[in-house]
Amino acid sequence: MPQQITADLAANVWKVLVSEGTEVSAGDTLAILESMKMEIPVEADTAGTVTRLAISEGDILEEGALIAEIS
């Protein structure tokens, strides 16, 4: 079962640091969101492979929106 990484708050996608197929470790930064002039890193909770990337730079996310899946 893939782990889903979701947005904790409404934000803009400022930078995407991984792509589908990227191997990540727990704590690796997947993307950086921007909200109210603050940069918010989105980190992997577990190690694995990014099997789905649901965001692109410049996207506007609602709270709870899917960012990525890691298997």
C-alpha positions in Angstrom: 0.0 0.0 0.0 1.6 3.3 -1.1 2.0 6.0 1.5 0.2 9.2 0.5 1.9 12.5 1.3 -0.7 15.4 1.4 -0.6 19.1 2.0 -1.1 20.2 5.6 -2.4 23.6 4.5 -3.5 25.5 1.4 -0.3 26.6 -0.3 1.5 27.2 -3.6 4.0 24.7 -4.9 7.3 26.7 -5.0 9.8 24.0 -5.9 9.5 20.2 -6.7 12.7 18.4 -5.7 11.9 14.8 -6.8 10.3 13.0 -9.8 8.5 9.7 -10.2 11.0 6.9 -9.7 13.2 8.8 -7.3 14.4 6.8 -4.3 13.9 8.7 -1.0 14.8 8.2 2.6 12.7 9.1 5.6 13.1 12.9 6.1 14.1 13.7 2.5 12.5 16.9 1.2 10.1 16.2 -1.7 8.9 19.7 -2.4 8.8 23.2 -0.9 5.4 24.9 -0.5 4.9 28.6 0.0 2.1 30.0 2.1 1.9 33.6 3.6 5.6 34.3 2.6 6.8 31.2 4.5 8.6 28.2 2.9 7.2 24.9 4.1 9.3 21.7 3.3 7.3 18.6 2.5 9.3 15.6 3.8 9.0 11.8 3.2 7.8 10.0 6.3 9.3 6.7 5.1 11.9 5.4 2.7 10.9 4.1 -0.7 10.3 5.1 -4.3 8.1 8.0 -5.5 5.6 6.1 -7.5 3.3 9.1 -8.2 3.9 12.8 -8.2 0.7 14.8 -8.2 2.1 18.3 -8.2 4.0 20.7 -10.5 5.8 23.9 -9.7 3.3 26.8 -9.6 0.3 24.6 -8.6 -2.1 25.9 -6.0 -3.0 23.3 -3.4 -5.9 23.0 -1.1 -5.4 21.5 2.4 -5.4 17.7 2.1 -4.4 17.7 -1.6 -2.3 14.8 -2.7 1.4 15.7 -3.2 3.0 12.3 -3.8 2.8 8.5 -3.2 5.8 6.5 -1.9 6.0 2.7 -2.1 
